[in-house]
């Protein structure tokens, strides 16, 4: 699950139909937020209840070579089940699943497990990971998800190696738009949910790089009635939590918008939200990048050098301006996620209409030695100088428990 600063520092969705009436959305939202017992949550979940032996067989006894990932919550294993009966299947047959086996760490772990069943067992959207089922047996708590073959956005942005090639500009914008749609759905009247832990490791990618939000252990029902916020102890992940939430514990949908701004900045820069391996003054991505985000002529300084000439200057400026809006210190000045979706959609449409960039790159930025220099060339030269000054630096470890 996500780190915290307290005691722990199907695409055919019935909820996205334009024909759905406001009353049906309100009814679904009310069903989610009504106080419910564990039994009521499990009974109302529209997913399968697996026996522990079924999941043990499906994952080949939770073999170490089946591990897809690990974290403070426990481990995620690859498994196989029959497409129709959901019974365990032989490796390479049936449907691939991801089985999250939680550590037996008491009440907090169980509460987050139950929150996942509560939200993902009720909500369905193309940009939310699909919960196939769960297992609650003695002390065992497991969650079964659809398998996301391309893994997390975090891996694609920050891991190095032949398996993880740098994401292109268009793919980064596609992922940003998909993730934004997922958040916008959660904030809509059909759900009224605050995600509270939006970060690159919780954005998973399918084979076509469609983004889906995962890990709802820290999600909360949004405010009701005339309330403007939800008061809660501060939980989330270092570098992504909104400043007003850290200061007051007041949680709103605009808290998620801030977190989205951080991730959008990570997509633009290829840098982690927090990275102590970088030079002094560059540890915190938002603090380091903010001066460049406010200057159209200096945007290229924050852009990932691995992007080369894939972006237009106008597109980069608009994406940076959107990130800056999301990162506003005053939550009232941040856009809603529907506005973010609209802005990213326009960016994607504009990019599709542009001709493929020439070897020289995007729009002109400045003059050097009497010659106009393109955005990509300017960025490349600046990054080379930084590389020569600081040398190669290993990426920071993920900020997890």
CORHU-V268007 format. One line per field, one symbol per residue. ss: DSSP state (@ for helix, = for strand, . for the rest). psi: psi as a letter, one per 30 degrees, with the letter a starting at -180 (. if undefined). burial: I if it has 16 or more other C-alpha atoms within 10 Angstrom, else O. A space follows every 10 residues. Layout:
BEGIN
ss = ???
psi = ???
burial = ???
END
This chain:
BEGIN
ss = ...=...... .......... .@@@@@@@@@ @@@....@@@ @@@@...==. .@@@@@@@.. ...@@@==== =..======= =......=.. ....====== ==....@@@@ @@@@@@@@@@ .......=.. =======..= ======.... .=@@@@@@.. ........@@ @@@@@@@@@@ @@@@@@@... ..==.....@ @@===..... ===......= =........= =...=..... ..@@@@@@.= =.@@@@@@@@ @@@@@@@@@. ...=...... ...=@@@@@@ @@@..@@@@@ @@..@@@... ..@@@@@@@@ @@@@@@.... @@@...@@@@ @@@@@@@@@@ @@@....=.. =..=====.. ====@@@@@@ @@@@@@@@@@ .......... .
psi = alllgcfj.k fikffgkffk leeeeeeeee eefkkkleee eeefkhlkjk keeeeeeegh hhkeggkfll affblkkklk lkeefglklk kflbkklkjj jkkigaeeee eeeeeeeeef fekkkfgkkk jealkjjbgk jlkklkkjfg aleeefefkk lffjkkklee eeeeeeeeee eeeeeeflff ehkkefhkle fgjlkafggk kkkligfgkk klllbgkflk klkklbkkff kkefeeefgj klffeeeeee eeeeeeeefg llekjffllk fgejeeeefe eeffjffgef ffkkfffbhf lleeeeeeee eeeeefgkfj fffkllfeee eeeeeeeeee effklkklff aalkelkkhg kkkleeeeee eeeeeeeeef akkkkllkil .
burial = IIIIOOOOOO OOOOIOOOOO OOOOIIOIII OIIOOOOOOO IIOOIIIOII OIOIIIIIII OIOOOOIOOO OOIIIIIIII IOOOOIOIIO OOOIIIIIII IIIOOOOOII OIIIIIIIII IIIIIIIIII IIIIIIOOOO IIIIIIIIOI IIIIIIIIOO OOOOOIIOII IIIIIIIIII IIIIIIIIII IIIIIIIIII IIIIIIOOII IIIIIIIIII IIIOOOOOOI OOIIIIIIII IIIIIIOOII IIIIIIIIII IIIIIIIIII IIIIIOOIOO OIIIIIOOII OIIOOIOIII IIIIIIIIII IIIIIIIIII IIIIIIIIOO IOOIIIIIOI IOIIIOIIOO IOOOOOOOOO IIIIIOOOOO OOIIIIIIII OOIOOOOOOO OOOOOOOOOO O
END
